[in-house]
Amino acid sequence: MFKNFDIDNFNQNPFKLIGDEWMLITAKDKQNGKVNSMTASWGGLGFMWGKPVCFIVVRPQRYTLEFINSSNEFSLCFFDKKYKKTLSYFGTISGRDEDKINNSDLTIFDNSQIPYFNEAKFVLLCSNLYRQKFEENCFINKEIIDKWYPNKDYHYLYIASVNQILFK
């Protein structure tokens, strides 16, 4: 059972959580009620515009992008290491091709219209504040373009308020 957790007491290491352990970004399409999720290992947590925020990046071809744009809300779910294989599955299969959630060992819970997974160890419930597509002319280090964007499929950057943290 999840419980509200005071954001001021959140002391997790975002470098380890996001970069090593990964997270699921999950959103609901407000038009049809469908939910989709994707694995992410890029992003961050911080403070901006007077509030706790997260930032995530999503490539334009990712199906989850449509869901984030439709709802303007999403969850970030963090799991124990035993779910690493499941997170890998969510990162390699598109929700356009199969129902990843039903085909996984995870169960979805929908809290205030923001879906998240019951098996997560903790969840951030977020609302979009800002979105912008990366632009080639804004890269100071041009080696990043060659290494990470050979197809010029630049990420969309989202900055979102962290409205609630749920812990088990």
C-alpha positions in Angstrom: 0.0 0.0 0.0 1.4 3.4 -1.0 1.5 6.3 1.4 2.2 10.0 0.8 5.7 11.0 1.4 6.9 14.5 2.3 8.8 15.9 -0.6 11.1 17.8 1.8 12.3 14.4 3.2 13.1 12.9 -0.2 16.7 11.9 -0.1 17.2 9.4 -3.0 20.2 9.7 -5.3 18.8 10.7 -8.7 22.0 9.7 -10.5 21.7 6.2 -9.3 17.9 6.0 -9.5 17.6 7.3 -13.1 21.0 6.4 -14.6 21.5 3.0 -13.1 18.2 1.6 -11.9 16.0 3.3 -14.6 12.3 4.4 -14.3 9.0 4.0 -16.1 7.4 7.1 -17.5 3.6 6.4 -17.6 0.8 8.5 -18.9 -2.9 8.2 -19.9 -4.4 9.5 -23.2 -7.3 11.7 -22.0 -9.2 11.1 -25.3 -9.4 7.3 -25.2 -8.3 6.4 -21.6 -5.5 4.2 -22.9 -2.3 4.0 -20.8 1.2 3.6 -22.1 4.6 3.4 -20.4 8.3 3.6 -21.4 11.6 3.0 -19.7 13.9 6.0 -19.3 17.4 6.3 -18.0 17.8 10.0 -18.8 16.3 12.8 -16.7 16.7 14.5 -13.4 15.2 16.1 -10.3 15.6 19.6 -8.9 13.9 22.8 -8.0 12.7 25.4 -10.4 10.0 28.2 -10.6 9.5 27.9 -6.8 8.7 24.2 -6.8 10.2 20.7 -6.9 10.5 19.5 -10.5 11.6 16.6 -12.6 12.8 16.7 -16.1 12.5 14.0 -18.6 13.4 13.6 -22.3 11.4 11.7 -24.8 12.3 11.0 -28.5 9.6 12.0 -31.1 9.1 8.4 -32.3 8.2 7.1 -28.8 4.5 6.2 -28.5 4.5 7.5 -24.9 5.1 11.0 -26.2 1.5 11.2 -27.5 0.2 10.2 -24.0 2.2 12.8 -22.2 1.1 15.5 -24.6 -2.6 14.4 -24.3 -2.7 14.3 -20.5 0.0 16.8 -19.5 0.5 14.5 -16.5 2.6 11.5 -16.0 4.2 9.3 -13.3 7.7 8.3 -12.7 7.9 4.8 -11.2 11.0 3.4 -9.6 11.4 -0.3 -8.9 13.6 -2.8 -7.0 16.3 -4.5 -9.0 14.3 -7.6 -9.5 12.2 -5.7 -12.1 15.2 -4.8 -14.3 14.2 -7.3 -17.0 10.7 -5.9 -17.1 12.0 -2.4 -17.4 14.2 -3.6 -20.3 11.1 -5.0 -22.0 9.2 -1.7 -21.6 12.2 0.0 -23.2 12.5 -2.2 -26.3 8.9 -2.9 -27.2 6.5 -0.2 -28.5 3.0 0.0 -27.1 1.9 0.5 -30.7 2.9 -3.1 -31.4 1.6 -4.9 -28.3 0.0 -4.2 -25.0 3.1 -4.1 -22.8 1.3 -3.5 -19.6 -1.0 -6.6 -20.0 2.0 -8.7 -21.2 4.2 -7.7 -18.2 4.2 -8.8 -14.6 3.1 -5.3 -13.6 -0.3 -4.0 -12.6 -1.5 -0.4 -13.2 -3.2 1.8 -10.6 -4.8 5.0 -11.7 -4.6 7.7 -9.0 -6.3 11.1 -9.9 -6.0 10.3 -13.6 -2.2 9.7 -13.4 -1.5 6.0 -13.8 1.3 4.2 -12.0 2.4 0.7 -11.1 1.6 -1.1 -7.9 4.9 -2.9 -7.9 7.0 0.3 -7.8 8.9 1.0 -4.6 8.0 4.7 -5.0 6.3 6.9 -7.5 6.4 10.6 -8.5 3.2 12.1 -9.7 4.0 15.0 -12.1 2.3 17.7 -14.1 3.9 19.3 -17.2 5.1 22.9 -16.9 7.3 23.2 -20.0 8.0 21.4 -23.2 10.6 22.1 -25.9 12.2 20.1 -28.6 16.0 20.1 -28.5 17.4 22.2 -31.4 20.6 21.4 -33.2 21.9 25.0 -33.1 21.5 25.0 -29.3 24.1 22.3 -28.7 27.3 23.8 -27.5 29.2 20.4 -27.6 28.5 19.3 -31.2 29.9 15.8 -30.4 26.7 15.1 -28.6 24.8 15.4 -32.0 27.1 12.8 -33.7 27.0 10.4 -30.8 23.3 10.5 -29.7 21.4 12.0 -32.6 22.8 10.5 -35.9 19.2 10.5 -37.2 18.4 14.0 -36.0 15.6 12.7 -33.8 16.1 15.2 -31.0 14.4 14.6 -27.7 11.5 16.7 -26.3 12.4 18.1 -22.9 9.7 18.2 -20.3 10.0 20.0 -17.0 7.2 19.0 -14.7 6.2 19.8 -11.2 6.5 16.9 -8.7 3.0 17.1 -7.1 3.2 14.0 -4.9 5.6 11.3 -3.9 4.2 7.9 -3.0 6.3 5.3 -1.0 5.6 1.8 0.1 
